[in-house]
Amino acid sequence: MSITKAVITAAGRGTRFLPVVKAYVKELIAILDKPNIQYLVEELIGAGITDIAIVKRPSSTELEKYFTPDPELEKYLSENNKIEMIDSLKFIHSKAKISFIDQPPQLPYGNGSPILAASDFIGSDPFVYAFGDDLSIESVPGTFLSQMIATFEKYQPSSVIAVENVPPSEINRYASMKYLDDPQYPNRISGMFEKLPAAQAPSLFGQGGRFVLSNIYVETIRHTAVSKGELWLTDASNFLAKNGIVLTQTLPHGVWMTTGDPLRWLKANIVLGLKHPTIGPELKKFLDTV
């Protein structure tokens, strides 16, 4: 079965970006000329996803407004020979259906809750799960995610989790993987451990922000207990690693960046800016002078 559904998490408060996120959601903060979440949607489309659900806070309407066609704006741009300025959005409208799901306030805090909010959308299908404040930087968007989907379709595991080999000083920011030696299933894990210091981490492979999940995750998370005040996707994956097959796929170096705080958001702007054909040369010249 080909995977055509994806769920994006966008229900957080983004408090590390206050006060600006008092006015609009974190996922709309621009990286160069597009909001973070648009890069993510383009990545999903590049991997063959046609049905995308964005799980958001009930009180926010900004994401819906951004991804909904605006005939008045299009008319104005067309009359002023500037319609190409929203070509990227028109491309999205032509390639994918985007729906918006409110995350009920009674659900616990944590990165597992959006899956429960989107359970009707997921139904009985496998799906891609993507953290809304992560970014994949690729020359062809969706290349790595397509590889993850191919791995899932080949081995039919409970999940395929993106991981990156991170420096020892960074592993305490992520869930680290404990690997099994299983010749039948490459990169199979027995579990993962959240935010351990390097001396205690089972490996330096940290969890990235992309997952290909079977629909078994819905019921697994429904029966997963809140831990340390959060409903963790990691806890569900650990249960399934012990009772099924959980695989990882290693990100190519430099492909994945998290943008969840101002410093890493700024780094993502610089990386993408240096790669931009018109902005890049001038930005490099500027950075060489500071």
RADA-V204506 format. One record per backbone hydrogen bond with DSSP energy under -1.0 kcal/mol. NH is the residue of the N-H (numbers start at 1). CO is the residue of the C=O. If there is no record, write none. Layout:
NH,CO / NH,CO
This chain:
6,51 / 7,128 / 8,53 / 9,130 / 10,55 / 17,14 / 18,15 / 21,17 / 22,19 / 23,20 / 28,25 / 29,26 / 31,34 / 34,31 / 36,29 / 37,27 / 38,35 / 39,35 / 40,36 / 41,37 / 42,38 / 43,39 / 44,40 / 45,41 / 46,42 / 47,43 / 48,45 / 49,44 / 50,4 / 51,4 / 52,97 / 53,6 / 54,99 / 55,8 / 56,101 / 60,57 / 65,61 / 66,62 / 67,63 / 74,70 / 75,71 / 76,72 / 77,73 / 78,74 / 79,75 / 80,76 / 81,78 / 82,77 / 85,82 / 86,83 / 87,84 / 90,86 / 91,87 / 92,88 / 93,89 / 94,90 / 96,92 / 97,50 / 99,52 / 101,54 / 103,56 / 107,104 / 112,231 / 117,113 / 118,114 / 119,116 / 122,118 / 123,119 / 125,122 / 127,213 / 128,5 / 129,211 / 130,7 / 131,209 / 134,131 / 135,257 / 137,255 / 143,140 / 146,142 / 147,143 / 148,144 / 149,145 / 150,146 / 151,147 / 152,148 / 153,149 / 154,150 / 155,151 / 156,152 / 158,245 / 159,245 / 160,212 / 161,247 / 162,210 / 163,249 / 164,206 / 166,204 / 170,167 / 171,167 / 173,170 / 174,171 / 176,193 / 177,205 / 178,191 / 180,188 / 182,180 / 189,246 / 190,178 / 191,178 / 193,176 / 195,174 / 200,197 / 201,197 / 206,164 / 207,175 / 208,162 / 211,129 / 212,160 / 213,127 / 214,158 / 217,214 / 218,215 / 220,216 / 221,217 / 222,218 / 223,219 / 224,221 / 227,230 / 230,227 / 231,109 / 236,232 / 237,233 / 238,234 / 239,235 / 240,236 / 241,237 / 242,238 / 243,239 / 244,240 / 247,159 / 248,187 / 249,161 / 251,163 / 255,252 / 257,135 / 259,133 / 265,261 / 266,262 / 267,263 / 268,264 / 269,265 / 270,266 / 271,267 / 272,268 / 273,269 / 274,270 / 275,271 / 280,276 / 283,279 / 284,280 / 285,281 / 286,282 / 287,283 / 288,284 / 289,286
